[in-house]
């Protein structure tokens, strides 16, 4: 019943659907944002590093609450692209403890700690099974924040402790005999937390299931970075944020959902799963306008394990900024794989 209702609503004009909702309060991220959501129903902490001169990139997803993405336990998900261009995904179930002073997240397989003397986060991860390990320093300027966005009546706080940064250290990728030197890769950190629930099936107390979310993040040759975090709501509207962080730390942000400025296009159907996802994402609002592009060959779609009840595409790509590198992600629950939210086209 719910799926039938949603199918009829997602075609509504996004600006009309969002008009009744107040704009999302926007702000600037802060260092302790990495542990701001540890007691929330859902909490995910991401550290992203991208080489501007090779395909290599790596994302560390510290999922501290088992409600997130249908996981039965907390988990550390490491995903990215090998220097050869091949994608990889490592979900490692674990447990977590956190600290506020200094802001830190600990687990048996990896930890990240703010080191005040270095003005950077120190991230160390080691997985004995796959052979993956990393010893990295993330330094940079805070980016944007939603404080919070309203997601179908549930809260979604999104905080960039690093909006534009640099990453240095080493990564030992699976299958490589020697570590890869990480020298001034583009870096970002973001935390998303709140009362929203992304587990499979209807979400109490509403009995509804969120459609999913759409995300892109890119690092630019001048040291600046761009990010988009949005989700289509059940009524056909959008919520989220578009943010540009300069190399010197100036934050420019706006809510493209209020401006009707979200467009997903060039949809592709995965031949194995039937999952339909866009290869092009465009967002505009205020003084910001940017497009991200990927290809099927640059995309991996996890279908098992921690993403029970969902399919998600993880893609490498570029933005409309010359020389940029980008990561893109689209998640949809089982009932909405082929739905195109308002403002989208094929």
C-alpha positions in Angstrom: 0.0 0.0 0.0 2.7 2.4 1.0 4.7 1.7 -2.2 1.6 2.4 -4.4 1.1 5.7 -2.7 4.7 6.7 -3.0 4.8 5.8 -6.6 2.0 8.3 -7.2 3.6 11.1 -5.2 7.2 11.1 -6.4 6.1 12.8 -9.7 5.0 15.9 -7.8 6.9 19.2 -8.6 9.7 19.4 -6.1 9.4 23.1 -5.5 5.6 22.7 -4.7 6.2 19.7 -2.4 8.9 21.6 -0.4 7.1 24.9 -0.3 5.2 23.9 2.9 8.4 23.0 4.7 10.8 25.7 6.2 14.3 25.9 4.8 16.9 23.6 6.3 19.1 25.4 8.9 22.6 25.5 7.5 25.8 26.1 9.4 29.6 25.4 9.4 31.1 22.2 10.6 33.4 21.8 13.6 36.1 19.4 14.7 34.1 17.6 17.4 31.4 16.9 14.7 33.0 13.5 14.3 31.5 12.3 17.6 28.4 14.6 17.7 26.1 11.7 16.7 27.4 8.8 18.7 24.1 8.5 20.7 21.8 9.0 17.7 19.5 6.3 16.3 21.6 6.4 13.1 25.2 7.5 13.0 27.8 7.3 10.2 31.3 8.9 10.1 33.0 9.1 6.7 36.7 10.0 6.0 37.4 10.3 2.2 40.8 10.5 0.5 41.2 10.9 -3.3 44.3 11.1 -5.5 44.0 13.8 -8.1 46.6 12.2 -10.2 45.5 8.5 -10.3 42.3 6.5 -10.0 43.2 5.6 -6.3 40.7 6.7 -3.6 39.6 5.3 -0.3 36.6 5.9 2.0 36.3 4.9 5.6 32.8 4.5 6.9 32.6 4.2 10.7 29.0 3.0 11.3 28.7 3.1 15.1 25.0 2.1 15.4 23.6 -1.2 14.1 20.4 0.5 12.9 22.2 2.1 10.0 21.7 0.5 6.5 20.1 -2.6 8.0 23.4 -3.7 9.7 22.9 -6.2 12.6 26.1 -4.9 14.2 28.3 -1.8 14.1 30.7 -2.1 11.2 33.6 -0.4 9.6 33.2 -0.3 5.8 36.3 0.5 3.7 35.7 1.1 0.0 37.4 2.8 -2.8 39.4 2.4 -6.0 42.8 0.6 -6.3 45.6 2.5 -8.2 44.8 0.1 -11.1 41.3 1.4 -11.3 39.5 -1.7 -9.8 37.0 -1.0 -7.1 37.0 -2.8 -3.7 34.7 -3.1 -0.7 35.6 -4.4 2.7 32.8 -4.6 5.4 34.3 -5.4 8.8 31.9 -6.0 11.7 33.3 -4.5 14.9 32.5 -2.6 18.1 33.1 1.0 19.0 34.0 3.4 21.8 34.3 7.1 21.5 35.8 10.1 23.4 35.1 13.8 23.4 38.5 14.9 24.5 40.1 14.7 22.1 37.3 13.8 19.6 38.1 10.1 18.8 36.5 6.9 17.6 38.0 3.5 18.6 37.5 0.0 17.4 39.6 -3.2 17.3 40.2 -2.8 13.5 40.7 1.0 13.3 40.6 4.3 15.1 40.6 8.0 14.3 41.8 10.8 16.7 42.0 14.5 16.6 45.6 15.6 17.3 45.6 19.2 18.3 49.3 19.8 18.0 49.1 18.7 14.3 45.7 20.3 13.7 44.7 17.0 12.0 42.9 13.8 12.4 45.1 10.7 12.6 43.4 7.6 11.1 44.8 4.1 11.5 43.0 1.0 10.1 44.2 -2.6 9.8 42.3 -5.6 8.5 44.2 -8.9 8.9 41.9 -10.9 6.6 42.2 -8.7 3.5 45.6 -7.3 4.2 44.3 -3.7 3.9 45.9 -1.1 6.2 46.2 2.6 6.4 48.0 5.2 8.4 46.7 8.6 7.3 46.6 12.3 8.5 43.6 14.4 7.5 44.1 18.2 7.8 41.9 20.9 6.4 39.0 23.4 6.9 35.5 22.7 8.1 32.8 22.7 5.5 29.0 22.9 5.6 26.3 21.5 7.9 22.6 20.8 8.0 21.3 21.5 11.6 19.2 19.4 10.8 17.4 18.6 7.6 13.8 17.2 8.0 13.7 13.8 6.4 10.0 12.8 6.2 9.6 14.0 9.8 12.9 12.5 11.1 16.1 14.5 11.7 19.2 14.3 9.6 22.3 16.2 10.8 25.1 16.4 8.3 28.4 17.9 9.5 31.7 18.4 7.6 34.6 18.6 10.1 36.7 18.8 7.0 35.1 20.3 3.9 38.4 20.8 2.0 41.6 19.2 3.1 44.8 17.3 2.4 45.6 13.7 3.3 49.1 12.3 3.8 50.5 8.9 4.9 50.4 5.4 3.5 47.7 2.9 2.4 48.4 -0.8 1.8 45.8 -1.8 -0.8 44.6 -5.5 -1.1 46.8 -7.4 -3.6 49.6 -4.9 -3.6 53.0 -6.0 -2.3 54.1 -2.5 -1.1 52.3 0.4 0.5 51.0 3.3 -1.6 52.3 6.7 -0.6 49.5 9.2 0.0 50.9 12.7 -0.7 48.5 15.7 -0.6 45.4 13.7 -1.7 42.1 15.6 -1.5 40.4 14.9 1.9 37.0 15.3 3.4 35.3 14.2 6.6 31.5 14.2 7.2 29.2 12.8 9.8 25.5 12.1 9.3 23.4 11.3 12.2 19.9 11.8 13.6 16.5 10.0 14.2 16.3 8.9 10.5 16.3 5.1 10.0 17.7 3.4 6.9 16.9 -0.2 7.9 14.9 -2.3 5.4 11.1 -2.2 5.5 8.6 0.2 7.0 9.9 2.7 9.6 8.1 3.1 12.9 6.1 5.0 14.0 5.1 6.2 10.5 5.1 2.8 8.8 6.8 4.5 5.9 10.2 3.6 4.3 12.6 6.3 3.1 13.3 6.2 -0.6 17.1 6.6 -0.1 19.7 9.3 -0.8 22.0 10.8 -3.4 25.5 12.0 -2.7 28.5 13.4 -4.5 31.8 14.8 -3.3 34.7 16.2 -5.4 38.2 17.6 -4.8 39.6 20.3 -7.1 43.1 21.1 -8.3 43.1 24.4 -6.4 42.6 22.7 -3.1 38.9 23.5 -2.9 36.1 20.9 -2.7 32.4 20.5 -3.5 29.8 18.3 -1.9 26.1 17.4 -2.4 24.0 15.5 0.1 20.3 15.2 -0.7 17.4 12.8 -0.3 14.1 12.5 -2.1 11.2 12.6 0.4 8.1 10.5 0.2 6.0 13.5 -1.0 8.2 14.1 -4.0 10.2 16.9 -2.5 13.9 17.1 -1.7 16.0 18.1 1.4 19.7 18.5 1.6 22.7 20.7 1.0 25.1 21.9 -1.7 28.4 23.3 -0.4 31.7 24.6 -1.7 34.6 25.0 0.6 37.6 27.0 -0.7 41.2 26.0 -0.1 41.4 28.9 2.4 38.3 27.6 4.3 35.6 29.9 3.0 32.2 28.1 3.0 29.5 28.8 0.5 26.4 26.7 0.9 22.7 26.6 0.0 19.7 24.2 -0.1 19.2 23.1 -3.7 16.0 21.3 -2.7 14.3 24.6 -1.8 15.4 26.1 -5.1 14.2 23.1 -7.2 17.8 22.7 -8.2 18.3 18.9 -8.2 18.4 16.9 -11.4 19.4 13.3 -11.9 19.8 12.1 -15.5 21.3 9.5 -17.9 19.9 6.6 -15.9 21.6 3.2 -16.3 20.2 -0.2 -15.5 22.6 -2.6 -13.9 22.4 -5.9 -15.8 23.0 -8.1 -12.8 20.7 -6.6 -10.2 18.2 -4.5 -12.3 19.1 -1.5 -10.1 18.6 1.8 -11.9 20.8 4.7 -11.0 21.8 8.0 -12.6 25.2 8.6 -14.2 24.8 12.4 -14.0 23.9 14.6 -11.0 23.4 18.3 -11.3 22.7 20.7 -8.5 22.3 24.5 -8.3 21.1 27.1 -5.8 22.3 30.6 -4.8 25.7 31.2 -6.5 26.5 27.5 -6.8 26.0 25.3 -9.8 27.8 22.0 -10.4 27.4 18.7 -12.3 29.0 15.3 -11.5 29.4 12.5 -14.1 30.3 8.8 -13.9 30.2 5.7 -16.1 29.0 2.1 -15.5 32.6 1.0 -15.7 33.5 3.2 -12.8 30.6 1.9 -10.6 30.3 -0.9 -8.1 26.9 -2.1 -6.7 27.1 -4.0 -3.4 24.3 -6.5 -3.2 25.0 -8.5 0.0 26.0 -8.2 3.6 25.6 -4.9 5.4 23.3 -3.4 2.8 20.4 -5.7 3.5 17.2 -4.3 2.1 19.0 -1.8 -0.2 21.1 -1.5 -3.3 23.7 1.2 -3.6 25.9 2.4 -6.4 29.4 3.6 -5.5 31.1 5.4 -8.4 34.2 7.2 -9.2 33.9 10.2 -11.5 34.5 13.9 -12.2 32.7 17.1 -11.7 32.3 20.1 -14.1 35.4 21.6 -12.5 38.3 20.8 -14.8 40.9 18.5 -13.2 38.6 17.4 -10.4 38.1 13.9 -9.0 34.8 12.7 -7.5 33.0 10.0 -5.6 29.2 9.5 -6.2 26.7 7.3 -4.3 23.0 6.5 -4.8 21.1 4.4 -2.4 17.5 3.1 -2.8 15.4 0.7 -0.8 13.9 -2.4 -2.3 10.7 -0.7 -3.3 12.2 2.2 -5.2 15.0 0.9 -7.3 13.5 2.3 -10.6 11.8 5.5 -9.3 12.9 8.8 -10.5 12.3 11.6 -8.0 10.9 14.9 -9.1 13.3 16.9 -11.2 14.9 13.8 -12.8 14.9 12.5 -16.3 16.2 9.7 -18.5 
